Amino acid sequence: MASLRERREAVVREHMESENRHEFDVTLGTFDHPRYEIVPTGDVYDGPDEVMRYFEETRSAFPDQRNELIALHHADDAVIAEANLLGTHLGSLRSLPPTGRAFTCRILAIFEFESGGDGIVCERVYFDTATILRQLGIAHDPLTLKGRLATVLNHPVTIAGAFLRRARSS
């Protein structure tokens, strides 16, 4: 019989692979209680209907969204996955029209389990939104000339305040 660690790893692998296949009924079946927490945006999708809405929203915007597993790590009541998230922005995401550009971003997903259980109770995902926005052409690297100009034009009050504070402290 497989150990709890082996069962949990198999569940996480099936979860991630079923997301790639867009077999979301299978993905939902890997949960004891479906819940996603998307840390960089603050979004929480709790329950099967909300999680399905998350799948519909993200896959409408990024129909080829997929993950490429890099490594799995085990904790007492969690499996931690390092992966690359990839997709092409071909549909609207909230109020953002499609850019047609692709992105690749390293993510960390913590799959939580109840003590002794092998069904996921929460997937908490961490990633850098700026990485994705830069690749989609929506944001600019603030260390480049283009990024600095965009920052000055988009945030003149903040930049002016920073210069005034700096001048006063000199």
N, C-alpha and C positions, 0 to 999 in steps of 0.2 A: 504494500500500500504506500502511496506517495506521502511524503511528509507534508506538513502544513506549509512550509516554505516552498516546496515544489508545486503544491496546488495553487498557492497564491501567485507564484511566478507564471504559471500556465494561464491563470485567469487574466493577469495583466497583459500577457502577450496576445491572448485572444481578443481582449478589449481593444488594444491598439491596432491589431490586424483587421478587426471587423470595422473599425473606424475608416481604415484605408479602403476597404471594400465597399464602404457606405452601406453596410448591413447593420443599420442602427438598432433593429430589433434584437440582434445578437449582442450588440454593445450594451443595450439596456439590460440584457439577461446576465451580464457579468456583475451587476450591482445587487447588493441586498437592498440598498436604498439609493436610487440615482440622485447624485448631487455633483455639480461642478462648481468650483470656485476659481474664477479667473482673476488672479491677484492683481495684475497690472491695471485692469480696467475696473476692478471692484465688483464685477458682475457675479451674481450667485444664481444658479439655476437649480432649484430644489424640487424633486419629484419628477416622475416620468414625463408629464406634459411639458414642463419647463425645459427639461433636458432635451426633449425632442425639438422644441422650439429653437434651442441653441444650435442643434445640428442643422436644422432647416436654414436658420439665419446665416451661419458661417459657410455652409456648403452652397448656398445661393450666391454668396459673394465670391467664394473661392471653390468652384466646383471640383477642382483637382486637389483640394487640400489633403495632405497626407503627412505621415510622420515616418521618420527613419530612425529606428532604435539604435542607440549608441551603446548604452550600458544599463544594467539593472543593479540596484543595490537594495539590500534587505535591512529592515529595522524590525523591532519587536512587533509592531502592529501596522507596518506599512511596507510597500515596495516603492522604491524611488527610481524613476526612469529618466535617463538623459536621452534626448532625441533631437533631431533636426525636424522642424516643422517647415513644410514647403507648400506653396500654393500660388495660383495666378488670380489676380483680382479682375474677375470678369463680370461681376454683378454688384449691385449697390450694397453697401454695408452701412446700415442706418442712413445717414444723410450723405454719405460719401459716394459719389458716382465711380464706376469702374475705371481703373487706370490702364488695364490691360497688361500691367507689369507683374512679374513674378517676384517672390521673396523666398528666402531661406533664413531661418532663425533658430538658434539653439534654445531649447526649452528644458525645463525641469518639471516633472509631474510627480506629485506625491499621491500614491494610491493608498488610502487609508482603509483599514479593515477593523471590524470589531474584534476584541480580544478572543482568540481561538477560532475565529471564523475565516471563511475563504471567499466571501462575497464582498465586493468593494462597497464602501459606504460614502466615500467622497473621493473625487479626483481634484486636487488643488494644483493649478498650473501657474508656473512662473516663467516669464519671458520679458524681453526688452522691447517695448512697443516702438521706441525710436528706431531700432534696427529695421523693423518691418516698414514703418512709415518712410524712412529714407529710401529703402529699396523700391517702394511703390511710387516714389517721386513726390511725396506729400510733404516731407520734411527734409532738411538739409543738415549735413554735418556742421555743427557750430564752430568747428576748428578750421573750416575752409573759408575762403573769401566769400563765396556765395552764401554760405551759412551765416557768416557774420553780418552780411548785408541784410539778409532776410530777418535776422534777429533784431537789428536796428529798426528796420521798417515796420516790423510787426509789433514791436514792444518799445516804442520811443520813450514812454514815461519811465519804464523800468530801467532802461539803459541810462537815461539822463540822471535818474536818482542815484544809480551806482557811480556814475562819474562825479556827481556832487559829493557823495559820501567819501569817495576816494580823495577828492581835492581838499576836503575839510580835514582829513586825517593826515595829510602830507605836511 
